[in-house]
Amino acid sequence: MRFIPSYILILFITITIDYIAAIKIEKSESKKRKKFILLLGIINTCLVLFIFKYFDFFIDNINFFYGLLNLPKIRHWGIILPIGLSFHTFQSLSYVIEVYRGNLKAEKNLLTYSLFVTMFPQLVAGPIERARNILPQLKKCDHIIKYSDFSIGLTRFFWGLLKKVVIADTAAIFVNSVYNNFEFHNGSTLLVATFLFGIQIYCDFSGYSDMAIGIAQMLGFRFKENFTIPYFSKNVTEFWRRWHISLSGWFRDYLFWPLSYRISGKLKKERYLCIKTEYIIFICATLITFLLCGLWHGASWNFVFWGGLNGLILSIEILFKKKKQRTFYFIGKLLRTSYVFIAISFTWVFFRAATFSQSVTILKKIFFQFSLSSFQFLNTNIFATIIFSILILICTEYFFLRKSSFAVLFSKKNGDIQTTSVTIIMIFFIILFGNSDGSQFIYFQF
């Protein structure tokens, strides 16, 4: 990862395109013209994303077919992906779409709009904020930073930092060692590494989100929640409502529902719509949405397959969904959350492995070369730290964050003292157990 000053221009190009597009849409009286400007804005913004993120992937696929036909291959451009391009592209697109739908007034002040897109806490890895939430906050002239906001934000920041450097980065030592040398490990070691990667990516990304939300609150701004303890979900559908909420919400509002309505609208005209076809519509829309969600995460068939696999699991849940679900108390809930964690963890194999063939090999080893007696701890001290830190995470989320928050803690009697004490304890754990190798956040690559 290196800083390229000229890449700042890319951000200004997308800002300018969507800023002008929104104003033109609002001024236009013709619905056709509004739609034309919207499509033009979307195409121009997405073109920037395609060139920097997907062009080499596109060339690789063309070269594959050229190789089969013995044709000369096309050279790569060798473009480096700017950090956070996918995030601020989606943030800009949502603004233009909301203006087109009439849910938002176009922002006339270029500086205010630019601040919305480039707010530094969430610029490189989210949350993908909506203009309806941030623009009114930026327009306030009487912006005051309260002591409560600063205190709660600081605690939230250190909670995110603890998740990143204590849990995610320590788990990464084991995960990277196993996945980078998967040929030499048996199924049990690979299975544990896969489960730990599920914890790693959660703590890495939710840790960043916590830090971004915390910094914003210290400055007096309110960001939307991006994670709400997703691994305590009872099914995969619920998991995706709790995981990367800003991205899931973006795909739901701007792809899934428009796609579902368009298909169902056509079927209604032809009088083909019934209960069974509604299920088919939802399943088709779900699969398309998750395939594109996978492609958003990376220019690789691995990511596309990962998205499709999640879409398939959700589709199966839609088919077998019951209107009333019996409550089996703690044991039943534990089994259901275990199912979610295991199912999602196996999909992470395609997210973590470098190639599709590696993913398949790792899964084969997990299922056909499993042996507990051959499990390798690699480094017992690091492994013990990982287990200890995960226990801290589970206990904190289950007994505290599941029903409360740092804001609620601060609001209680002597809450400021309690919040300060929690922050000091977290700093102590970060110093004592934190991994300071400076590894970057996983989602910086997207």
Summary of the structure (lengths in Angstrom):
residues: 446
radius of gyration: 23.4
end to end distance: 12.4
largest distance: 75.4
contacts: 1369
relative contact order: 0.11
helix: 75%
strand: 0%
